[in-house]
């Protein structure tokens, strides 16, 4: 497998992919190692994960540069991911003991009822490339803390980061067979989910998630799918136009739009539509596109070359259906996977730009007359990951957001994830929960104890 730099197409490293036989052997080692890890006291497991946390922070600059080199993420955004990753680790380290504690729900003279939380067993985790520390950590850390063995397949577009995670965990004392990195692309992932694991945790596209669900369904194993979104935001007529435009431009274009919770659809009240578009466009044009290793670069290349064609098709379709291209709209003519930051005004729901996941630095902006129209359009989707409203009126925002079909909602903010809040989706955005206390319990099964004296 070739690991290439998406900024210029150059070869970084050649890595041997795991064959089906190699994946099966890794599974066998994970299964054999699991009982001892599950029997390791929780405090000792957490101590090793705390050492992992320290190692990540000590080597943050090196790890950020690896991330930038293999995914094209601008270096300051790579540094920000690693810095914020520390907060997620801190949350899991501080809360796992309390979440996993046995709970007595009834205690009488001759009868006690308790609930304990047992690890699932061996976990298969197929992860994403766009935020490999965040997305990987959401599974790896609580799964290991809860006493599971983990077979971790990083995306083929973030393999070097995945290998670094493994090296640091092993250096912190997590046994080599308890956490193993599985290297490869789609065929390797297929081999992994065919192993008799006790749980499959996948982050990626709806199309791939649906295939994984079909494979796992007859086996009755724990399945969690963190999939994509077509995340809408409504800007009310009483919003601060400049503030909203600047915030939403960043929410749409950060990491070149390659985020499942990136803003992908904008609905702006007709009274402020023109002023909003003007401010939004000015913000987008003010950021620098260039070498992702430079400290002042905001836009880097796309990690995946095939996505360039997806974006081109969406823009062509939007223009054919009445969209007005205000900026961008095409590839940047240079080596690597570059696409211009793109804004389309006069958008509508006949366009694929407003209905299908873009996962790139493109955005459609549609004019609406009132809250009811905005809400109807926000809910006109197969996805349901995040949604937001910009208005100074909290009651108005809550009324709208309560009726939006999405796992997370935002008032006067966007593209935000907190370790303290559950991350989940509706419809094609997936099933299951990561983060928060729910995201710790996800890696356990409850056992009911009926204790008669």
Secondary structure, 3 states (H helix, E strand, C coil): CEEECCCCCCEEEECCCCCHHHHHHHHHHHHHHHHHHHHCCHHHHHHHHHHHHHHHHHCHHHHHHHHHHHHCCCHHHHHHHHHHHHHHHHHHHHHHHHHHCCEEEEECCCEEEEEEEEECCEEEEECCCCCHHHHHHHHHHHHHHCCCEEEEECCCCCHHHHHHHHHHHHHCCCCCCCEEECCCCHHHHHHHHCCCCCEEEEECCHHHHHHHHHHHHCCCCEEEEECCCCEEEEECCCCCHHHHHHHHHHHHHHHHHCCCCCEEEEEEECCCHHHHHHHHHHHHHCCCECCCCCCCCCECCCCCCHHHHHHHHHHHHHHHCCCEEEECCCECCCCCCCECCEEEECCCCCCHHHCCCCCCCEEEEEEECCHHHHHHHHCCCCCCCEEEEECCCHHHHHHHHCCCCCCEEEECCCCCCCCCCCECCCHHHEECCECCCHHHHCCEEEEEEEEEC
